[in-house]
Amino acid sequence: MQLAEAPGAGRPAGAAGSRRRAWLRASMRAAGSLAAIGLLAFLFRRADLGRIRELLAAAPWLLATPVFYFGVLSCDALGWRRLWKGAGRPPSWARLLEIRTAAEGLGLSLPSGGVFAEGMAIYLLRKICGIPTGLAVASLAARRFFIFFSFGLALAASAVAGHSLLTEISPQVIGRGGLGWVVPAAAAFVLAAAFGLRAALLGGDLAGRSLSGLRSLPIAGLRRWLARRADSFSAVDRQVEEALAGRPGEAALTTLCFLGIWLCEVCETLFILSLLDAGLGFRAVFSFEGLLTLARGLAFFTPSGLGVQDLGYLAFLKGLGVEQAINVWGAFVLVKRGKEIFWIIIGYLLLARHAWRPSPGAGAAPGPAGTA
């Protein structure tokens, strides 16, 4: 039998331990980001900055690169909207695109940005569309399954299309053979994770886990906001089941929407490299883009996989025999990261707009799904 503690006993120590863990996580993320920046600086020192400027100046159409990420956000919002079909009046595609873009500002700019982005998306769905928190969490959970599933399919397709090429360049890229089997292994891993997530969503206590995870974020305002709306998580598991248990034809169309995300990513990389005269075709880019996207996701400790994904691009450009690979890589990275800075600015502007703007219909009780 345990002895009862005096009221408030142990709380200061627990709070102090929580603060120490939060500071430790923040320090590790900061250290990872600084290491990534240092790695990029070291690699750029080996490049010819004058030649990089020439490459960029010779391709003014590179300024159109952010359009491809608009395609990424649009496909994401379209697939996300399909998951609201059983929720009465779903938000419009334009509203979801706005929310997705605003949240992406956090996702691209912060270590572990995906967690912050989803927390912000929940808040914006409530503020802009009047959608209950539980329903917002349910839609994001179902969206996460389709993101994983479509990415796994894209990796599987790239494994088939690029197996022989990756096998050929493996010694140049990783210093040994076996690269041709890394992509199918990655595809199997992502697909297994997708179906594991689906099983967990349909058979577990998503509501309790989601609320606990969001409360762990180091944002006091978000935690207070969640505490006031904890009751709205009660129906989240039923709502997830409705989103995931639709007809096979509807699931296939939703998957196609999310596949558009990965196609836009490949087309963006191909567009930049083509304008930089890298001499690579669609098959070559398709064979490595998914693998580097996975590396970016695993490098959650740096903003947008900074450093990790960039080093991967350099390895593949060298392995594929691109002339002046280090200079082409330097120009490529500047365009890629410049595009992200553009969308970070757009995202933060949207966040600022909604921070000072009252909720529509403030004071009225929101409907079951809100209005667009």
C-alpha positions as CSV (number, residue, x, y, z in Angstrom):
1,M,0.0,0.0,0.0
2,Q,1.3,3.5,-0.9
3,L,1.3,6.3,1.6
4,A,-0.7,9.3,0.5
5,E,1.4,12.4,-0.3
6,A,0.7,15.7,1.3
7,P,-1.1,18.1,-1.1
8,G,1.3,19.5,-3.6
9,A,4.1,17.2,-2.6
10,G,6.4,16.3,-5.5
11,R,5.1,18.9,-7.8
12,P,8.0,21.3,-7.8
13,A,10.4,18.5,-8.5
14,G,8.2,17.1,-11.3
15,A,7.9,20.6,-12.8
16,A,11.6,21.1,-12.6
17,G,12.3,17.7,-14.2
18,S,9.8,18.6,-17.0
19,R,11.6,21.9,-17.6
20,R,15.0,20.2,-17.7
21,R,13.7,17.7,-20.3
22,A,12.3,20.5,-22.4
23,W,15.5,22.4,-22.2
24,L,17.5,19.3,-23.1
25,R,15.3,18.6,-26.1
26,A,15.6,22.3,-27.2
27,S,19.4,22.2,-26.7
28,M,19.7,19.0,-28.8
29,R,17.6,20.5,-31.6
30,A,19.7,23.7,-31.5
31,A,22.9,21.7,-31.6
32,G,21.6,19.6,-34.5
33,S,20.7,22.8,-36.4
34,L,24.0,24.4,-35.8
35,A,25.9,21.3,-36.9
36,A,23.8,21.2,-40.1
37,I,24.6,24.9,-40.8
38,G,28.3,24.2,-40.2
39,L,28.2,21.3,-42.6
40,L,26.6,23.4,-45.3
41,A,29.2,26.2,-44.7
42,F,32.0,23.7,-45.0
43,L,30.6,22.3,-48.3
44,F,30.1,25.8,-49.8
45,R,33.7,26.6,-49.0
46,R,34.7,23.9,-51.6
47,A,32.4,25.4,-54.3
48,D,33.2,28.2,-56.7
49,L,30.8,31.0,-55.6
50,G,31.5,33.0,-58.8
51,R,30.4,30.0,-60.9
52,I,27.3,29.5,-58.7
53,R,26.4,33.1,-59.4
54,E,26.8,32.6,-63.1
55,L,24.6,29.5,-63.0
56,L,21.9,31.3,-61.2
57,A,22.1,34.4,-63.4
58,A,21.8,32.3,-66.6
59,A,18.5,30.8,-65.5
60,P,16.0,33.5,-64.5
61,W,13.2,31.0,-64.7
62,L,14.4,29.6,-61.4
63,L,12.4,32.4,-59.8
64,A,9.3,30.3,-60.7
65,T,10.4,27.5,-58.5
66,P,7.9,28.3,-55.6
67,V,5.1,27.5,-58.0
68,F,5.8,23.8,-57.6
69,Y,5.4,24.0,-53.8
70,F,2.1,25.7,-54.4
71,G,1.2,22.4,-56.2
72,V,2.4,20.4,-53.2
73,L,0.2,22.5,-50.8
74,S,-2.8,22.3,-53.2
75,C,-2.7,18.5,-53.6
76,D,-2.4,18.2,-49.8
77,A,-5.4,20.5,-49.3
78,L,-7.4,18.6,-51.9
79,G,-6.7,15.2,-50.4
80,W,-7.3,16.6,-46.9
81,R,-10.7,18.0,-47.9
82,R,-11.8,14.6,-49.2
83,L,-11.4,13.3,-45.6
84,W,-14.2,15.7,-44.4
85,K,-16.9,14.2,-46.6
86,G,-18.8,12.7,-43.7
87,A,-18.6,15.9,-41.6
88,G,-21.6,17.8,-42.8
89,R,-20.3,21.0,-44.4
90,P,-16.6,20.5,-44.9
91,P,-14.2,23.5,-45.1
92,S,-13.5,24.7,-48.6
93,W,-10.4,23.8,-50.5
94,A,-9.3,27.4,-50.4
95,R,-9.7,27.5,-46.6
96,L,-7.7,24.3,-46.1
97,L,-5.0,25.6,-48.5
98,E,-4.7,28.8,-46.4
99,I,-4.5,26.8,-43.1
100,R,-2.0,24.3,-44.6
101,T,0.2,27.2,-45.9
102,A,0.1,29.0,-42.6
103,A,1.0,25.9,-40.6
104,E,3.7,25.1,-43.1
105,G,5.6,28.3,-42.1
106,L,6.2,26.6,-38.7
107,G,6.8,23.2,-40.3
108,L,9.6,24.4,-42.5
109,S,11.3,26.8,-40.0
110,L,11.5,24.8,-36.8
111,P,13.1,21.6,-35.7
112,S,10.4,18.9,-35.3
113,G,8.4,21.4,-37.3
114,G,5.7,18.8,-38.3
115,V,4.5,18.5,-34.7
116,F,4.2,22.3,-34.3
117,A,2.5,22.6,-37.8
118,E,-0.2,20.1,-36.9
119,G,-0.8,21.8,-33.5
120,M,-1.2,25.1,-35.4
121,A,-3.5,23.5,-38.0
122,I,-5.8,22.3,-35.2
123,Y,-5.9,25.8,-33.7
124,L,-6.6,27.5,-37.1
125,L,-9.3,25.0,-38.0
126,R,-11.1,26.0,-34.8
127,K,-10.4,29.7,-35.2
128,I,-11.1,30.1,-38.9
129,C,-13.7,27.4,-39.6
130,G,-15.2,26.8,-36.2
131,I,-14.3,23.1,-36.4
132,P,-14.3,21.2,-33.0
133,T,-10.9,20.2,-31.9
134,G,-11.7,16.5,-31.9
135,L,-12.8,16.6,-35.5
136,A,-9.7,18.5,-36.5
137,V,-7.5,15.9,-34.8
138,A,-9.4,13.1,-36.6
139,S,-8.9,14.7,-40.0
140,L,-5.1,15.2,-39.4
141,A,-4.7,11.6,-38.2
142,A,-6.4,10.2,-41.3
143,R,-4.4,12.6,-43.4
144,R,-1.2,11.3,-41.8
145,F,-2.1,7.7,-42.9
146,F,-2.7,8.8,-46.5
147,I,0.6,10.8,-46.5
148,F,2.5,7.7,-45.4
149,F,0.6,5.4,-47.7
150,S,1.0,7.5,-50.8
151,F,4.7,8.1,-50.0
152,G,5.3,4.4,-49.7
153,L,3.7,3.9,-53.1
154,A,5.9,6.6,-54.6
155,L,9.0,5.0,-53.1
156,A,7.9,1.6,-54.4
157,A,7.5,3.1,-57.9
158,S,10.9,4.8,-57.7
159,A,12.5,1.5,-56.6
160,V,11.2,-0.2,-59.7
161,A,12.1,2.6,-62.1
162,G,15.6,3.3,-60.6
163,H,16.8,0.0,-59.4
164,S,19.4,-0.6,-62.1
165,L,20.6,3.0,-62.0
166,L,21.0,3.0,-58.3
167,T,22.8,-0.3,-58.3
168,E,25.2,1.1,-60.9
169,I,26.0,4.3,-59.0
170,S,26.0,2.8,-55.6
171,P,29.8,2.7,-55.1
172,Q,30.1,6.4,-56.1
173,V,27.2,7.5,-53.8
174,I,27.7,5.4,-50.6
175,G,31.1,3.8,-51.2
176,R,29.7,0.3,-51.6
177,G,27.1,-1.7,-53.3
178,G,23.5,-2.2,-52.2
179,L,21.9,1.2,-52.9
180,G,19.5,-0.4,-55.4
181,W,17.9,-2.3,-52.5
182,V,17.8,0.6,-50.1
183,V,14.8,2.2,-51.8
184,P,12.6,-0.9,-51.9
185,A,13.5,-1.5,-48.2
186,A,12.5,2.1,-47.5
187,A,9.2,1.6,-49.4
188,A,8.4,-1.5,-47.4
189,F,9.3,0.4,-44.1
190,V,7.0,3.3,-45.0
191,L,4.1,1.1,-46.1
192,A,4.4,-1.0,-43.0
193,A,4.4,2.2,-40.9
194,A,1.3,3.4,-42.8
195,F,-0.7,0.3,-42.1
196,G,0.6,0.1,-38.6
197,L,-0.7,3.7,-38.1
198,R,-4.0,2.8,-39.6
199,A,-4.4,-0.2,-37.3
200,A,-3.6,2.0,-34.3
201,L,-6.0,4.7,-35.4
202,L,-8.9,2.2,-35.9
203,G,-8.2,0.2,-32.7
204,G,-6.7,2.5,-30.2
205,D,-7.3,5.5,-28.0
206,L,-6.3,8.2,-30.4
207,A,-8.1,10.9,-28.5
208,G,-6.2,10.4,-25.2
209,R,-2.8,10.0,-27.0
210,S,-3.3,13.1,-29.1
211,L,-4.3,15.2,-26.2
212,S,-1.4,14.0,-24.2
213,G,1.1,14.6,-27.1
214,L,-0.2,18.1,-27.8
215,R,0.0,19.0,-24.2
216,S,3.7,18.1,-24.2
217,L,4.5,20.9,-26.7
218,P,6.4,23.8,-25.0
219,I,3.7,26.3,-25.8
220,A,1.9,27.4,-22.7
221,G,-0.9,29.1,-24.6
222,L,-1.6,26.0,-26.7
223,R,-1.7,23.9,-23.5
224,R,-4.2,26.2,-21.9
225,W,-6.3,26.2,-25.0
226,L,-6.3,22.4,-25.1
227,A,-7.3,22.2,-21.5
228,R,-10.4,24.3,-22.2
229,R,-11.4,22.0,-25.1
230,A,-10.5,18.6,-23.8
231,D,-14.1,17.4,-24.0
232,S,-14.2,17.9,-27.7
233,F,-11.7,15.0,-28.1
234,S,-14.3,12.5,-26.9
235,A,-15.7,11.6,-30.3
236,V,-12.4,11.7,-32.2
237,D,-12.0,7.9,-32.5
238,R,-15.4,7.5,-34.2
239,Q,-14.6,10.4,-36.5
240,V,-11.2,8.8,-37.5
241,E,-13.0,5.5,-38.3
242,E,-15.5,7.3,-40.6
243,A,-12.6,9.0,-42.4
244,L,-10.6,5.8,-42.9
245,A,-13.4,3.3,-43.5
246,G,-14.8,4.8,-46.7
247,R,-15.4,3.0,-50.0
248,P,-12.3,1.7,-51.8
249,G,-12.9,4.0,-54.8
250,E,-13.0,7.0,-52.6
251,A,-9.8,5.9,-50.8
252,A,-8.1,5.5,-54.2
253,L,-9.0,9.0,-55.3
254,T,-7.8,10.4,-52.0
255,T,-4.5,8.5,-52.4
256,L,-4.1,10.0,-55.9
257,C,-4.5,13.5,-54.4
258,F,-1.7,12.8,-52.0
259,L,0.5,11.2,-54.7
260,G,0.4,14.5,-56.4
261,I,2.5,15.9,-53.5
262,W,5.4,13.6,-54.3
263,L,5.0,14.1,-58.1
264,C,5.3,17.9,-57.6
265,E,8.4,17.4,-55.4
266,V,10.1,15.3,-58.2
267,C,9.1,17.8,-60.9
268,E,10.5,20.7,-58.8
269,T,13.9,19.0,-58.5
270,L,13.9,18.2,-62.2
271,F,12.9,21.7,-63.1
272,I,15.8,23.3,-61.1
273,L,18.4,20.8,-62.3
274,S,17.3,21.2,-65.9
275,L,17.7,24.9,-65.7
276,L,21.2,24.4,-64.1
277,D,22.2,22.1,-67.1
278,A,22.8,19.1,-64.8
279,G,21.8,16.8,-67.7
280,L,19.6,14.5,-65.6
281,G,16.3,13.1,-66.8
282,F,13.1,12.3,-65.0
283,R,14.0,8.7,-64.2
284,A,17.3,9.7,-62.5
285,V,15.6,12.3,-60.4
286,F,12.7,10.0,-59.6
287,S,15.1,7.3,-58.4
288,F,16.7,9.4,-55.6
289,E,14.2,12.2,-54.7
290,G,12.0,9.9,-52.6
291,L,14.9,8.5,-50.7
292,L,16.2,12.0,-49.8
293,T,12.7,13.1,-48.8
294,L,12.7,10.2,-46.3
295,A,16.1,11.3,-45.1
296,R,14.7,14.8,-44.6
297,G,11.8,13.4,-42.5
298,L,14.1,11.3,-40.3
299,A,16.3,14.3,-39.7
300,F,13.6,15.9,-37.6
301,F,16.1,17.5,-35.3
302,T,16.9,20.2,-37.9
303,P,14.5,22.5,-39.7
304,S,13.4,20.9,-43.0
305,G,16.2,18.3,-42.8
306,L,18.8,21.1,-43.2
307,G,22.2,19.7,-44.0
308,V,21.2,16.0,-44.2
309,Q,19.1,16.2,-47.3
310,D,21.5,18.7,-48.9
311,L,24.5,16.4,-48.4
312,G,22.4,13.6,-50.0
313,Y,21.8,15.8,-53.1
314,L,25.5,16.4,-53.4
315,A,26.3,12.7,-53.2
316,F,23.8,11.8,-55.9
317,L,24.9,14.6,-58.2
318,K,28.5,13.4,-58.0
319,G,27.5,9.7,-58.3
320,L,25.5,10.5,-61.5
321,G,28.5,12.2,-63.0
322,V,27.1,15.7,-63.2
323,E,29.8,18.1,-64.5
324,Q,30.9,20.6,-61.8
325,A,28.7,18.8,-59.4
326,I,29.7,20.9,-56.4
327,N,28.8,24.2,-58.1
328,V,25.5,22.8,-59.6
329,W,24.7,21.5,-56.1
330,G,25.5,24.9,-54.5
331,A,23.1,26.7,-56.9
332,F,20.5,24.0,-56.5
333,V,20.6,24.2,-52.7
334,L,20.3,28.0,-52.8
335,V,17.2,27.8,-55.0
336,K,15.6,25.0,-52.9
337,R,16.2,26.7,-49.6
338,G,15.3,30.1,-51.1
339,K,11.9,28.6,-52.1
340,E,11.4,27.4,-48.6
341,I,12.2,30.8,-47.2
342,F,9.6,32.3,-49.6
343,W,6.9,29.9,-48.2
344,I,8.0,30.4,-44.6
345,I,7.4,34.2,-45.0
346,I,4.0,33.5,-46.6
347,G,3.1,31.2,-43.8
348,Y,4.1,33.6,-41.0
349,L,2.3,36.4,-42.7
350,L,-0.9,34.3,-42.7
351,L,-0.3,33.4,-39.1
352,A,0.1,37.1,-38.2
353,R,-3.0,37.9,-40.1
354,H,-5.1,35.5,-38.1
355,A,-3.4,36.3,-34.8
356,W,-4.9,39.8,-34.9
357,R,-8.2,38.9,-36.6
358,P,-11.2,37.8,-34.5
359,S,-12.8,34.5,-35.2
360,P,-15.7,34.7,-37.6
361,G,-18.9,34.6,-35.7
362,A,-17.1,35.0,-32.4
363,G,-19.3,34.3,-29.5
364,A,-21.5,31.9,-31.4
365,A,-21.3,28.2,-30.9
366,P,-19.6,26.5,-33.8
367,G,-21.5,24.0,-35.9
368,P,-20.5,20.3,-36.1
369,A,-18.1,20.9,-39.0
370,G,-18.0,24.7,-39.3
371,T,-18.4,26.6,-42.5
372,A,-15.9,27.5,-45.1
